[in-house]
Amino acid sequence: MTLRQIEWLKFCMKKVNAPTLEDVARLAGVSTASISRALNEPNKVAQATRKRIDEAIERLGYTPNFGGRALASNRTNTVGAVIPSMANAMFASGVQAFQEELAKAGVTLLVATTGFDAEQELRQIRSLVGQGADGLMLIGNDRPQGTWDFIDKRGVAHVVTWCSTTRDGQLCVGFDNEKAAGNAAKQAMDMGHRRLAMICGITEVNDRAKARRDGVVAAVAAYGQGARLTHMVEAPYLLDAAADALAEIMNQEEKPTVVLCANDAQAAGAMVGARQMGLRLPEDLSFVGFDDVGISRVVTPPLATVRVPQIDIGRAAAQLLLQQIAGQEGLVSKTFPTEFLQRASLAPPSKA
């Protein structure tokens, strides 16, 4: 670095305002056009020049201002994901895959959570759109018409995930919740269970929870052979809440031999509650979860569950949303299959 550049660096570090593109150019000894190319098309800039520019950016703490580019292209290269909760490992894995796919296209992800609150979801959507998000990833279809109206009036590109159908003319990426839950119930009944109970999610403003509940109800009704639901309880996707739900189920006169849960966290919590009651698992009571997140493999006994391809969903959702933002036509929704995983928490009912 020359003496002149050292003096310029000292001057820039004393400035109150943020360093500018011109400051970086002066320090690196290149033109502002070269810096723009290095930021936008680095492969077109010589390696030695890129190194000087990177060093100047690092020294000055320069952050590119994409405002002008956004005005010119009418895009901000940001996308929003509005999810119910970051505490749910299922959403975390899917959003991670979604973000990784966006990053390949140079798009930044902004994440907002709703706590399963419809009003909070609308506030988050308004905020993301107000910040210029080019598109949105949403979870499920069940939201007030006012939220859909806002999205439609603003013409916001969006993709709905974790479900297999959505509004006419709109795009979704997910799986058939009803079919997957029904198949899990059938697996238990095929193993000999005839008294089934279910801990389902809170179904208000949650079409995925409703679909899983409906899938179990329909499968049990269609199976015959004395199969019946002894009890069904709605509970939040929390360990303690699931344990309380199991206590309500087991306080009924007719006891189930298997409990189907709307996700793996509920199943894990209910299993803890069952042991506190002195029950042996699976000899006295079997359990089935849903999602196949990490906890399903570390509980004892390992949890029989439904594997949801959350990473595939996240990647496909990002690809579809980017194509939609780019104005591609003829796009179609994508539905992935699920898989039932037989593990030790599900066993034939005791003969006793």
Secondary structure, 3 states (H helix, E strand, C coil): CCHHHHHHHHHHHHCCCCCCHHHHHHHHCCCHHHHHHHHHCHHHCCHHHHHHHHHHHHHHCCCCCCHHHHHHHCCCCEEEEEECCCCCHHHHHHHHHHHHHHHHCCCEEEEEECCCCHHHHHHHHHHHHHCCCCEEEEECCCCCHHHHHHHHHHCCEEEEECCCCCCCCCCEEECCHHHHHHHHHHHHHHCCCCEEEEEECCCCCCHHHHHHHHHHHHHHHHHCCCCEEEEEEECCCCHHHHHHHHHHHHCCCCCCCEEEECCHHHHHHHHHHHHHCCCCCCCCCEEECCECCCHHHHCCCCCEEEECCHHHHHHHHHHHHHHHHCCCCCCCCEECCCEEECCCCCCCCCCC
